[in-house]
């Protein structure tokens, strides 16, 4: 078997399981395998595609908890924010931006992780949710980081794990679909990615379902710990991968 195909399958299987459990983090896990062996031009579309398919599979299993109306403000804000983030690329160093986000995550998430009782945000309503989605969209346009803002916000809202996951999965599905469509229209997807897409779909199904079955057995507290732990690791990865380019 070709090495590229093998490493794509391994990364897809492991990432699919983690995303099935947490509802996100496909790219974080996949890039741990792919960043050192795949061309970034190829790895980027693979991450977006795998994230999207995994989200769709997970949402199919979680369909009872999905509430598009609750997620709508986040999505609207995200759609408005993405073009602004892309525009800001002309003025902001994306590597420095990722490093700053990484520092924020590794500082803030452990504090939330070990706090006895998290503060619950009840103000702002849908306008605040839209603003958070807008921030997520800007972060996505700048560095592909659509997830941290709505995920942290959903946690601080005090929603149960099903509600949290329903919100940020709908948000991520919309953002990934927009990104993939942009890739397609702009011709960013390299020809060698298409056969890998076909390989990734069956490789995703079983591990994503297995991760979701484990998710159904965890408590709200354990789910919070999984989410904050993965965000902390994500922040550390952002810092480590940004150091060399910045220096």
N, C-alpha and C positions, 0 to 999 in steps of 0.2 A: 504494500500500500504506500502511495506517495506520502512523504512526510507532512506536506501541507495539509492534505486531507486528514491524516491521523491527528495532527495537533488541533485542527478545527473541530473534529469530532470530540476529542477529549475535553477541550475548552467548553464546547456546547453542552455536553452531558453534565459536567460539574456546575456550570453556570445555571443551567436549567433547573437543577435541584435547588440551588440557593435561591433563585428567583421564585420557584414554586413555594418555598418556605416563607420568604420574607415579602414577596410582591415586588421586589426591585433587585438591584445589584448585579444584573446579568453582565453589564459592561465592566464593572469592577473586577469580577472574578475572571471573566473571559480574557481581559487584557493582561492578567497575571500569566496566562499561557501564551497569548498571541503577541504581546508587545515586543518580545525578544526574538520572534521568529517570522512574523508576517510584516509585509510592507504596510505602513500606516494607511496608505491609500486603499488597501484591501481590507484592513482590520476595521476601519471606521464603519463602512457599510455593513460588514458582518455583525458588528455589535448592535447597530440600530435594528437590523433585520431580526437577529436573534432575540433582542429585547422585546420587539413588537410581537413576534409569534408567541414567545413565552407569556407575555401579558395577556394575549388573546386566549391562550389555553387556560391560564389561571383564572381569568375572568369568567370563562365558561363554567368552571367548577364553582365559582363564587357568585354566580349570577343573582342569587337571592339577595345578596348584600349590596349589589350595585345600585347606586342612586344617582343617575345622570344629572338630576336637578341639583343635588348637593355639589356635584363636581363641576357643574356648568360655569360658575364664576371663575374657578381656577383655570378652566380651559379658555374662556374668553380672554382673561388676563394674559395667559401664556401665548395665545395667538398674536396678541398685540405686542407682547414683549420680545418675541423672537426676532422680528426685523430690526428692532432697536438694538438688540444685542449684536446682531450682525453689523449694523452701522457703527457701533462703538469699537469694533475690531480695528478700525482705522486709527483710533486714538489710544487704545489700551493694549498693553502687552498681554496676550492671552495666557502666556506661561506664568507671568507674575500674578495674574488674576487667579489662576488655578492654585498657585502656592498660597495666596491669601485665603482662599476658600478652605484649603486644607488646614491651615493654622486655626481658622475659626471652628472647623469641625472637630479637630483633635483637642481643642480647648473646651468647647461648649458641650459636646455630646457626652464625654465622661462625667461632667458635672451633673447633667441630667440623668445619666445612667445610675449614679450612686446616690442621687438625692432620694430621700425617703418619700416625699410627696411633691410632685411637680406642680408648679403654679398652673392653674387652669385659666385659659384666656376665653372670656365670654363676650368681649366687646367687639364691635366692628361689623358683625354679621357678614352678609354676602359681599359688602364693599371691601372689607378686610380680606376676605378669601380671594376676591378678584385681584387685589393688590399683591397678595402672595403669589398668585399664579403669574402675574406680570413680572415679578422678580424672578420666578422660575424660568419664564420665557427668555428674559434678558440673559440669565446665566446660561441657558441653553444655547442662545445665539453666540455668546462669547466663548463658551468652552464645552458645550454639550452637557452641561450640568443642570438639567431640568429638575431632577429629583429632590435634592436636599431641602429646598425651601418648602414645598408643599408637604413633604414627609415630616419635617420638624414641626411645622405649623399644625398638622393633623394630630401629632402627639400632644402638643400643648393645648389643643382644643379640648382634650380629655375624652375624645371619642373612643368607643370600644374598638378592638382590633379589626373587626369586620368593616365597620364604618370607615376607619382610617384607610384600610387596604382598598376598599371600594372607591374611595376618592382618588388616591394617588395612582391607582391602576388605570382608571378612566383618563386621568390627566396624562399619564405617560403614554397610553395608547394613542391619544390625539397628538401629542408632541412627536412621538416616534413616527407616526403616519405622515405628519407634516414634513419631518426631516427626510424621510425616505422618498417622499414625493419630490422634494426639492433636489435630492440627489439624482433622481431619475430624470427630471426635466433638464437639469444642468449637465447631464452626461457624466456625473461624478462616479457612478458605479462602474468599475472596471469589468470587462467581459469575463474575466476568470472568476468573478464573484458569483455569477449566475449558477453554475453547476454546484458551487459550495452551498448556495441557498437551498438547493434541492436536497442536499445531503443533511443540512442542519435540521430541516423540519422533522423527519422521523427520529433523529437523535435527540430532539428536544422533548418529545411527547412523554415518554415513560418517566424520565427524571423530574420533569415539571410536575406531573401528577403525583409522584412519590413525595416531592417536597410539599405539595399542597396537603396531602394526607397527614404528614407530620405537623403541618401548621394547624390542622383541625384539632390536634391533641394538646396544643400548648395553651396556656392561660394568657389573659391580656397582659399581665406583668411580664411573663416570659417573652411575649411578642415584642413588647417595648424594649426589653433588653437586647433582643436579636436585632431590632431596627437600629437602635442607638449604637450597638457594637459594630454593626456593619458600616454605619456612617463614620464612626471613629476610624475604622480601618481604611475606608475610602479616603478620609482626610490625610491619613499617613501616606497612602500611596500617592496622592496628589503632591504632597510635599517632596517625597523622595524622587518622583519622576520630574519634578520641576527644578531641582537643585542644579543638576548638570547643565541644562540649557541656560539657566540664569547666570551661572558662573562662567 
